Structure formats: C-alpha cells, structure tokens
Amino acid sequence: MSTDSRHTAIPVDETPVPETLTLTGTGVDGVEMPRIGLGTWPLRGAEARDAVEQALRIGYRHVDTAQNYGNEDAVGEGIAAAIHAGVLDRDQLFVTTKVNREHHGDARTVRAAVECRLRVLGLEHVDLVLVHWPNPDQDRYLETAWSLSELAEDGRIRAWGVSNFTPAHLDRLAGAGLRAPVDQIEVGPLRQSPAWQEGVRAHGAAITAYSPLGRADQDLGALEPVAAAAARTGRTPAQVVLRWHLQSGRAAVPKSVDPARQAQNLDVFSFALTAEEMAAIDALDTGEGPRRHPDEFGH
Ligand SMILES: NC(=O)c1ccc[n+]([C@@H]2O[C@H](COP(=O)([O-])OP(=O)(O)OC[C@H]3O[C@@H](n4cnc5c(N)ncnc54)[C@H](OP(=O)(O)O)[C@@H]3O)[C@@H](O)[C@H]2O)c1
C-alpha cells in the first residue's frame, strides 16, 4: 500500500529507519537484530509451528520465544520446516529465547540452561538469550548476566540481553562492569514507561518492545492519533503503532497467527509518521507502566 499522494504536502520525516538494531555490550560487538520479530506467546504445538513457518515464508527473519512459553519445540519445528522447504538458511534468521529463574546462576548452570534450550529448539546455535525476569527475590540475576556474557564472549551464543530489567537492575550490572546489549520491556501506546526507557538507553542498551500493540486488548483504531495517522497514510492502526516503535528507535515483537496481520506487521518500513503524529502517539501514555512489575513478578 502506498502513501496517499493527496497528503504529500504534509512534512514527513522521510529518513528511512534501519531494518536492524545493532547490539553492542559486554561480550557482544555489533550483532544485527531484525527490528520486527514474530512474538510467539501464548502459541503452542501445531499452532505455534504453523505460525512460525508461515511468518518465515512471509519474510520474518526474527522469532521471539522463551523457555517459559513451552513452545520452543514447536517454534523449532516451524523453523526446520521453513529451512527444509528452502525458504531461508539458518544464518538468515535471528532466534531469541529466554531463560527462567531456576536457571539463574553460575557459568555452569547457565551454560547447561542454554544447551537445554538448543536441544528443545533443535538448533545448533541461538542468536540472543535473555534473562527473562530479574527475580530480585533470589538475587542471582547479576551472576546470570555475567554467565551469559561469557557465553557470548566465547561465541557460544551470538548475543545476550535482559528482559523486564529496570534502570535500577541495569545500574547493578553496570556497577559490576557489565553492559547489557538489549532490554526487552513492555512498551505500547498506552503503557510507554518513558522514564524506564530513558534509563535503559542511558545504559547503552537497545530496547525491544513486547506487547507492542498493547496486546490488542484495546481497539488501536479507537485511539484518535493512531486512527488519524492510519487515515493519512492509508495504513492500519497496528502498522501505525509499529512504525511509531521503529521511529522511536525500538525493535518490536508483535504476535499474530493470521497471515494477513503477520504480513502487515512486517510491512512497516516504507512509510513514515510526521513529528506531530509521533508526538500525538507519545501523548497517549497513561502512566500506568507495565502490566507486571519485575519487583513483584518473575518466573
Ligand atoms: N519478555 C517478556 O516478559 C514478554 C512478555 C509478554 C510478551 N512477550 C513477547 O512479546 C510478544 C508480543 O506481545 P503480546 O503477544 O503480549 O502482544 P501484542 O503483540 O501487542 O498483541 C498481540 C495481539 O494482537 C493481535 N494482532 C496482531 N497483529 C495485529 C494487527 N495487525 N491488527 C490487529 N490485531 C493484531 C493478535 O491477534 P492475532 O494473533 O489473532 O492476529 C494478538 O491478539 C509475545 O508473543 C512474546 O513473544 C515477552
């Protein structure tokens, strides 16, 4: 779908956004992560396998899974099916997974956890492994992050990162000389956590937005600035929201099982929002923060 030519008079920032974010941090020196990844929670079994294979056929080159989703086996089957069909080679794909609290610990514990993830995924290597939640109650996230950074340094994983880490958790890592390449946190139009994002950026970490469409538990088209930008650009409300993530500098992992919605969620690199449209979507933040806070929740 092309930009509506009647509106070309509106000043649009035409600077193209890059299709990858460069991850750099302790043990990680410039790994390219595709900006749009397929979210796979809460898919399982055949539905997960089919959604992944279909997404790879559509053109996705980043898949987001986790030990906790209980779907790494099915995600791996979807990847294998696409590779077997000649859709892509493994080295064209970026796979993110995440480790749970019971696998926080020293180098041996974390290495065993990563090897287990590879076995379940059926892969020889994984591109990005995240500490899924800091779980401050057990206070092992720092040594877990260290252990993952060592695996990256040794080339056993391409990159490591964290998820649901607040700036305070990142301060703790920084105090030990550790810089996380990426923090995957909840950011959607109504839950933007601007101070949290600023803190993550101050630590030099990239941000991946999870639940980037707000889990679609609100009608994105009912948000006036989103609807207005969708009407002007001839795009859907979800595309406008994903484009807002990209122009804000984030990666995003929208989940969809539907081929048309998967395709539109990936097709967000060829139009642009104006500075005014960006500001109007920024202003939708309710100040509510994430659904689950890492000081109270984790697995
Ligand atoms: N790190 C963490 O702690 C954490 C936590 C939560 C989630 N995540 C990751 O983030 C991913 C995405 O988050 P999420 O699943 O919570 O929420 P989301 O991606 O914001 O929203 C998913 C919902 O939006 C619908 N949808 C997708 N594309 C759409 C479109 N173009 N138009 C209209 N509706 C659309 C989907 O339905 P259909 O499938 O029917 O299209 C689904 O109901 C997860 O799958 C998971 O990989 C990570």
The ligand as an ORCA input file, in Angstrom:
! r2SCAN-3c Opt
* xyz 0 1
  N       9.747    -10.575     27.777
  C       8.559    -10.740     28.328
  O       8.403    -10.826     29.556
  C       7.352    -10.811     27.434
  C       6.062    -10.686     27.972
  C       4.962    -10.747     27.113
  C       5.149    -10.945     25.741
  N       6.430    -11.089     25.248
  C       6.664    -11.316     23.791
  O       6.024    -10.271     23.070
  C       5.181    -10.844     22.086
  C       4.050     -9.903     21.731
  O       3.347     -9.495     22.887
  P       1.818     -9.873     23.117
  O       1.501    -11.154     22.425
  O       1.574     -9.759     24.586
  O       1.008     -8.638     22.477
  P       0.911     -7.886     21.055
  O       1.869     -8.446     20.076
  O       0.948     -6.448     21.396
  O      -0.572     -8.217     20.625
  C      -0.961     -9.489     20.171
  C      -2.447     -9.435     19.854
  O      -2.637     -8.511     18.794
  C      -3.346     -9.142     17.729
  N      -2.767     -8.579     16.486
  C      -1.528     -8.814     15.969
  N      -1.335     -8.111     14.846
  C      -2.477     -7.400     14.640
  C      -2.885     -6.492     13.637
  N      -2.080     -6.176     12.616
  N      -4.137     -5.959     13.734
  C      -4.946     -6.281     14.754
  N      -4.613     -7.136     15.756
  C      -3.387     -7.691     15.685
  C      -3.067    -10.614     17.885
  O      -4.101    -11.382     17.371
  P      -3.901    -12.442     16.136
  O      -2.849    -13.427     16.550
  O      -5.252    -13.055     16.016
  O      -3.511    -11.619     14.946
  C      -2.995    -10.743     19.402
  O      -4.304    -10.836     19.949
  C       4.740    -12.161     22.713
  O       4.161    -13.019     21.770
  C       6.058    -12.632     23.278
  O       6.862    -13.189     22.247
  C       7.525    -11.002     26.067
*
